[in-house]
């Protein structure tokens, strides 16, 4: 399960679980929606991600798009090699803002 924590001011933070997949999609989506609704910026710590499926990538892409549309930004604190590779293979690195980013 992803852990969402409120930060100072309008910043929000989410720590992604080891498996960003369909099983945790509902919970992750709810946390991302909460964070987007209250944030000018969202930090995501993806350093512990070991596996990612299409549902997980879709949620992360939609979260970044919603932030950008609202005038906010998504900041990656850490990006595991597994997430970076899954995004690259899916052609989603640019949509996630992960161009060349890995822990």
C-alpha positions as CSV (number, residue, x, y, z in Angstrom):
1,X,0.0,0.0,0.0
2,X,1.2,3.5,-0.7
3,X,1.8,5.8,2.2
4,X,0.7,9.4,1.8
5,X,2.0,12.0,4.2
6,X,1.1,15.7,4.3
7,X,4.1,18.0,4.2
8,X,4.6,21.7,4.9
9,X,2.2,24.0,3.1
10,X,0.8,22.7,-0.1
11,X,3.4,20.0,-0.7
12,X,2.3,16.3,-0.4
13,X,4.4,13.2,-0.4
14,X,3.7,9.6,-1.4
15,X,6.0,6.6,-0.7
16,X,5.3,3.9,-3.2
17,X,5.1,0.2,-2.1
18,X,7.4,-2.5,-3.5
19,X,4.7,-3.7,-5.9
20,X,2.9,-0.9,-7.8
21,X,0.2,-3.1,-9.4
22,X,-3.4,-3.9,-9.9
23,X,-3.8,-5.3,-6.4
24,X,-3.0,-2.0,-4.8
25,X,-4.4,0.2,-7.6
26,X,-7.5,1.3,-5.8
27,X,-5.7,2.4,-2.7
28,X,-2.9,4.1,-4.7
29,X,-5.4,5.9,-6.9
30,X,-7.3,7.2,-3.9
31,X,-4.1,8.5,-2.3
32,X,-2.9,10.1,-5.5
33,X,-6.3,11.9,-5.9
34,X,-6.1,13.2,-2.4
35,X,-2.6,14.4,-2.9
36,X,-3.4,16.1,-6.2
37,X,-6.5,17.8,-4.8
38,X,-4.5,19.5,-2.0
39,X,-1.1,20.0,-3.6
40,X,0.7,22.5,-5.6
41,X,3.5,19.9,-5.7
42,X,3.7,16.2,-5.1
43,X,6.8,14.3,-4.2
44,X,6.9,10.6,-4.9
45,X,9.5,8.3,-3.4
46,X,9.7,5.3,-5.7
47,X,13.1,4.1,-4.4
48,X,11.6,0.8,-3.0
49,X,9.6,-0.2,-6.1
50,X,10.5,-3.7,-7.2
51,X,7.7,-4.3,-9.7
52,X,5.2,-2.3,-11.7
53,X,2.4,-3.3,-13.9
54,X,0.3,-1.3,-16.5
55,X,-2.3,-0.3,-13.9
56,X,0.4,1.2,-11.7
57,X,2.0,3.1,-14.6
58,X,-1.5,4.4,-15.7
59,X,-2.1,5.8,-12.2
60,X,1.2,7.5,-12.0
61,X,0.8,9.0,-15.5
62,X,-2.7,10.2,-14.7
63,X,-1.5,11.7,-11.4
64,X,1.3,13.7,-13.1
65,X,-1.1,14.9,-15.9
66,X,-3.6,16.1,-13.3
67,X,-0.9,17.9,-11.4
68,X,0.4,19.6,-14.5
69,X,-3.1,20.5,-15.6
70,X,-3.7,22.1,-12.2
71,X,-0.5,24.1,-12.4
72,X,1.4,21.9,-10.0
73,X,4.4,19.6,-10.4
74,X,5.4,16.0,-9.6
75,X,8.8,15.6,-8.1
76,X,10.5,12.2,-8.0
77,X,12.6,11.8,-4.8
78,X,14.0,8.4,-5.8
79,X,13.3,6.2,-8.7
80,X,14.1,2.5,-8.5
81,X,15.7,0.8,-11.5
82,X,12.6,-1.4,-11.7
83,X,10.3,1.6,-12.2
84,X,12.6,3.3,-14.6
85,X,12.9,0.2,-16.7
86,X,9.1,-0.5,-16.7
87,X,8.4,3.1,-17.8
88,X,11.0,2.9,-20.5
89,X,9.7,-0.4,-21.8
90,X,6.1,0.9,-21.8
91,X,7.2,4.1,-23.6
92,X,6.0,6.1,-20.6
93,X,9.3,7.6,-19.3
94,X,8.5,11.0,-20.8
95,X,4.9,11.0,-19.6
96,X,6.2,10.4,-16.1
97,X,9.0,12.8,-16.3
98,X,11.5,10.0,-15.8
99,X,13.7,10.7,-18.8
100,X,17.0,9.1,-17.7
101,X,16.2,9.1,-13.9
102,X,17.2,6.1,-11.8
103,X,18.4,5.7,-8.3
